[in-house]
Amino acid sequence: MAPLAKDIAEQPISIIIPFFNEQENVEMVLRETRDTNPHAEIIAVDDGSTDCTASKISAFSDVRLISQPKNLGQSAALYAGLISASHEICALMDGDGQNDPADIPMLLLHAAEVDVVCGYRKNRQDSGQIKVASRIANRVRKLFTGDSIRDAGCTLKIFRKEHVRFLIPFNEMQCYMVAMLEHAGLRVGEFPVNHRARRFGRSKYTILRRAWRGVWDLIGIQWLLRRQIKWPL
């Protein structure tokens, strides 16, 4: 019998949040996440920050801190949190304050319908330049990978820890995570989520940097998907 949405929504979950030099945002993000997900395991991954991010995370006794030895990137931080999660259902979100953790309970209600629940930023609070670049990147990505989602850059996702075995960790993996999961045969659903303007700090990515890396990533992910082992579900 398929699990009921209510049953899944009541299961304990692990929420993984990567941080890199986000000392102004840590307290707000962690407090909001705890307030909106009171029973969740919260895993904060400090990705080699050089500011006070780690010490600010340590001030929260109910948050698990994972410290990377150096800045390894968002993909490595997310992967470290996933393999360390205590619960079967895992949720991912950004640590810059732009994702709304209040969306996680809503997304959980869809976990009975699909294997991978993805948020998409319906009303993005980014500059026009970033939004145009993102639209182009999403179209090109879909051309190469054949995945079904419109917003691969939205970190808000929910899936089971057992499905981490379908992921190959590499830099910028987060942009192709759904392609790997969907290509493995998992059902994917995409649902609108809130998106907020960044209040403090600045983005760690530039359009030029993403574009240059994206060329090589697309070549590599296309080869990888063609060679991916089809594990039985």
C-alpha positions as CSV (number, residue, x, y, z in Angstrom):
1,M,0.0,0.0,0.0
2,A,1.3,3.4,-0.9
3,P,2.2,5.6,2.1
4,L,-0.3,8.4,2.9
5,A,0.8,12.0,2.7
6,K,-0.1,12.5,6.3
7,D,2.0,9.5,7.4
8,I,5.1,10.8,5.5
9,A,4.6,14.4,6.8
10,E,4.7,13.0,10.4
11,Q,7.9,11.1,9.9
12,P,11.1,12.5,11.4
13,I,13.3,14.3,8.8
14,S,16.8,15.5,8.5
15,I,17.3,19.0,7.1
16,I,20.7,19.7,5.5
17,I,21.8,23.3,5.2
18,P,25.3,24.3,3.8
19,F,26.9,27.5,5.0
20,F,30.0,29.3,3.6
21,N,30.9,32.7,5.1
22,E,27.2,33.4,6.1
23,Q,27.8,34.7,9.6
24,E,25.1,37.4,9.2
25,N,22.5,34.8,8.1
26,V,23.2,31.8,10.3
27,E,21.1,32.8,13.3
28,M,18.0,33.8,11.2
29,V,18.2,30.7,9.0
30,L,18.6,28.3,11.9
31,R,15.9,29.9,14.1
32,E,13.4,30.0,11.2
33,T,14.2,26.3,10.4
34,R,13.7,25.2,13.9
35,D,10.5,27.3,14.4
36,T,8.9,25.9,11.2
37,N,10.2,22.3,11.6
38,P,10.3,21.8,15.4
39,H,10.9,18.0,15.3
40,A,13.5,17.8,12.5
41,E,17.1,17.0,12.8
42,I,18.9,20.1,11.5
43,I,22.4,19.5,10.1
44,A,24.4,22.7,9.4
45,V,27.5,22.1,7.2
46,D,30.2,24.8,7.6
47,D,32.0,24.6,4.3
48,G,35.4,25.9,5.4
49,S,34.2,29.4,6.3
50,T,36.8,32.0,7.2
51,D,34.4,34.2,9.3
52,C,32.4,33.4,12.4
53,T,29.9,31.1,10.7
54,A,31.0,27.9,12.6
55,S,31.0,29.6,16.0
56,K,27.5,31.0,15.4
57,I,26.2,27.5,14.4
58,S,27.8,26.0,17.5
59,A,25.6,28.3,19.6
60,F,22.6,26.2,18.7
61,S,22.7,23.2,20.9
62,D,19.9,21.5,18.9
63,V,21.8,21.7,15.6
64,R,24.4,19.2,14.4
65,L,27.5,20.9,13.0
66,I,29.6,19.3,10.3
67,S,32.8,21.2,9.6
68,Q,34.5,20.8,6.3
69,P,38.4,21.0,6.5
70,K,38.4,23.6,3.8
71,N,36.0,25.2,1.3
72,L,34.9,22.3,-0.9
73,G,31.8,23.8,-2.5
74,Q,28.1,23.5,-2.0
75,S,27.8,20.0,-3.6
76,A,30.4,18.6,-1.2
77,A,28.6,20.2,1.8
78,L,25.2,18.8,0.8
79,Y,26.6,15.4,0.2
80,A,28.4,15.4,3.6
81,G,25.1,16.2,5.2
82,L,23.2,13.6,3.3
83,I,25.5,10.7,4.2
84,S,25.5,11.9,7.9
85,A,21.7,12.2,8.2
86,S,20.0,10.2,10.9
87,H,16.6,10.0,9.3
88,E,15.3,8.3,6.1
89,I,13.7,11.4,4.7
90,C,16.1,14.3,3.9
91,A,15.4,17.9,3.0
92,L,17.9,20.3,1.4
93,M,18.0,24.1,1.5
94,D,20.4,27.0,1.2
95,G,22.0,28.8,4.0
96,D,21.8,32.3,2.5
97,G,18.3,33.0,3.8
98,Q,16.6,33.1,0.3
99,N,14.9,29.7,0.8
100,D,12.0,29.7,3.2
101,P,12.1,26.7,5.6
102,A,8.3,27.1,6.1
103,D,8.0,25.5,2.6
104,I,9.4,22.2,3.9
105,P,6.2,20.9,5.6
106,M,4.2,21.8,2.5
107,L,6.7,19.9,0.2
108,L,6.5,16.9,2.5
109,L,2.8,16.5,1.7
110,H,3.8,15.7,-1.8
111,A,6.3,13.0,-0.8
112,A,3.6,10.3,-1.1
113,E,3.1,11.2,-4.8
114,V,6.6,11.2,-6.0
115,D,10.1,10.0,-5.0
116,V,11.9,13.4,-5.4
117,V,10.1,16.5,-4.3
118,C,11.6,19.7,-5.9
119,G,10.8,23.3,-5.2
120,Y,10.8,25.9,-8.0
121,R,11.1,29.6,-7.3
122,K,7.9,30.9,-8.8
123,N,8.7,34.6,-8.0
124,R,12.4,34.8,-7.9
125,Q,13.9,37.7,-5.9
126,D,17.1,38.0,-7.9
127,S,18.4,40.6,-10.4
128,G,17.2,40.6,-14.0
129,Q,20.6,39.5,-15.2
130,I,20.7,36.5,-12.9
131,K,17.1,35.5,-13.9
132,V,17.9,35.6,-17.6
133,A,21.1,33.7,-17.2
134,S,19.3,31.1,-15.1
135,R,16.6,30.6,-17.8
136,I,19.2,30.1,-20.4
137,A,21.1,27.6,-18.2
138,N,18.0,25.6,-17.4
139,R,17.1,25.3,-21.1
140,V,20.6,24.2,-22.1
141,R,20.8,21.8,-19.2
142,K,17.5,20.1,-20.1
143,L,18.7,19.7,-23.7
144,F,21.7,17.8,-22.5
145,T,20.2,15.8,-19.6
146,G,16.6,15.4,-20.6
147,D,15.4,16.0,-17.0
148,S,11.9,17.3,-16.4
149,I,12.4,20.2,-14.0
150,R,12.4,23.9,-14.7
151,D,14.5,25.2,-11.9
152,A,17.6,23.0,-11.1
153,G,19.1,25.9,-9.2
154,C,16.5,25.7,-6.4
155,T,18.1,23.8,-3.5
156,L,14.8,23.0,-1.8
157,K,14.4,19.3,-2.4
158,I,13.2,16.3,-0.4
159,F,14.0,12.6,-1.1
160,R,14.9,9.5,0.8
161,K,18.4,8.9,2.1
162,E,18.5,5.5,0.4
163,H,18.5,7.3,-2.9
164,V,21.8,9.0,-2.3
165,R,23.3,5.9,-3.8
166,F,22.2,7.2,-7.2
167,L,24.3,10.4,-6.8
168,I,27.9,10.9,-8.0
169,P,29.5,13.6,-6.0
170,F,31.3,16.3,-8.0
171,N,31.5,20.1,-8.1
172,E,28.2,21.6,-9.1
173,M,26.5,18.2,-8.5
174,Q,23.5,20.1,-7.0
175,C,22.6,21.4,-10.5
176,Y,22.4,17.9,-11.9
177,M,21.1,16.0,-8.8
178,V,17.6,15.6,-10.1
179,A,18.9,14.5,-13.6
180,M,20.7,11.6,-11.9
181,L,17.8,10.7,-9.6
182,E,15.3,10.9,-12.5
183,H,17.5,8.9,-14.8
184,A,17.8,6.2,-12.1
185,G,14.0,5.7,-12.5
186,L,12.7,7.8,-9.6
187,R,9.5,9.9,-10.0
188,V,10.1,13.6,-9.7
189,G,7.6,16.3,-8.9
190,E,8.1,20.1,-8.9
191,F,6.1,22.5,-6.8
192,P,6.2,26.3,-6.3
193,V,8.0,27.7,-3.2
194,N,8.7,31.0,-1.7
195,H,11.9,32.9,-2.7
196,R,13.3,35.8,-0.8
197,A,15.8,38.5,-1.5
198,R,19.2,38.1,0.1
199,R,19.4,40.3,3.2
200,F,23.0,40.0,4.1
201,G,26.3,39.0,2.4
202,R,26.5,38.3,-1.3
203,S,26.3,35.4,-3.7
204,K,29.3,33.1,-3.9
205,Y,28.7,32.6,-7.6
206,T,29.2,34.8,-10.7
207,I,27.5,34.3,-14.1
208,L,30.8,34.0,-15.9
209,R,32.1,31.4,-13.5
210,R,28.9,29.3,-13.8
211,A,28.9,29.6,-17.6
212,W,32.5,28.4,-17.9
213,R,32.1,25.5,-15.5
214,G,28.7,24.6,-17.1
215,V,30.3,23.8,-20.4
216,W,32.4,21.1,-18.9
217,D,29.7,19.9,-16.6
218,L,27.2,19.4,-19.4
219,I,29.7,17.3,-21.4
220,G,30.5,15.2,-18.3
221,I,26.9,14.7,-17.1
222,Q,25.7,13.7,-20.5
223,W,28.4,11.0,-20.6
224,L,27.7,10.0,-17.0
225,L,23.9,9.6,-17.6
226,R,24.6,7.4,-20.6
227,R,26.9,5.2,-18.6
228,Q,24.9,5.2,-15.3
229,I,24.1,1.8,-13.9
230,K,20.4,1.1,-13.7
231,W,20.1,-0.1,-10.1
232,P,16.8,-1.9,-9.2
233,L,14.5,0.3,-7.2
